[in-house]
Amino acid sequence: MDIIAGKYSEQVEIIPFCPEMGIGLGVPRDKIELVRQKDESIRVLGVENHTWDVTDALQSYAEKFLKQYPFLDTFIVKSRSPSCGYNTTPVFVSGVEVAMDSGMFVQTLLKIKPDLKIINESALLTEQDCLSFMSQNAEIGMRLDIDLRKY
């Protein structure tokens, strides 16, 4: 991600954001996690205090975010995050990890706009990773005006 932000920032519009800060959580903040409920739904609850539920706030923020930036088509998100991890976030039942899913912000984005391209920052560690990702997303590569075929 730093490679894209540093080397290609003039060709790609980067909008830094943090869903957890967007809903008013401070830094540092108490930990949150995805918790599967008895009805199989997933809620975002405080690790230490399961009565602290930020699910609705994250869903609402995702809806507002897409309305504010309707042109966005690609998201680079934080792996394993309960708000924005993509298929890498642990889901817990009674404190035991039982599955992996996407964070609630990402789940909501995909419900609203299923064609979004989303990748975890952990998959973009090298310039080769970044160029490969951009070549798989032709419109990004075209905006960069670089020959991605050589990578």
Buried (B, 14 or more C-beta within 10 A) or exposed (E): BEBBEEBBEEEBEEEEBBBBEBBEBEEEEEEBBBBBEEEEEBBBBBBEEEEEBBBEBBBEBBBEBBEEEEEBEBBBBBBBBBBBBBEBBBBBEEEEEEEEBBBBBBBBBBEBBEEBBBBBBBBBEEEEBBBBBBBEBEEBBEBBEBEBEEB
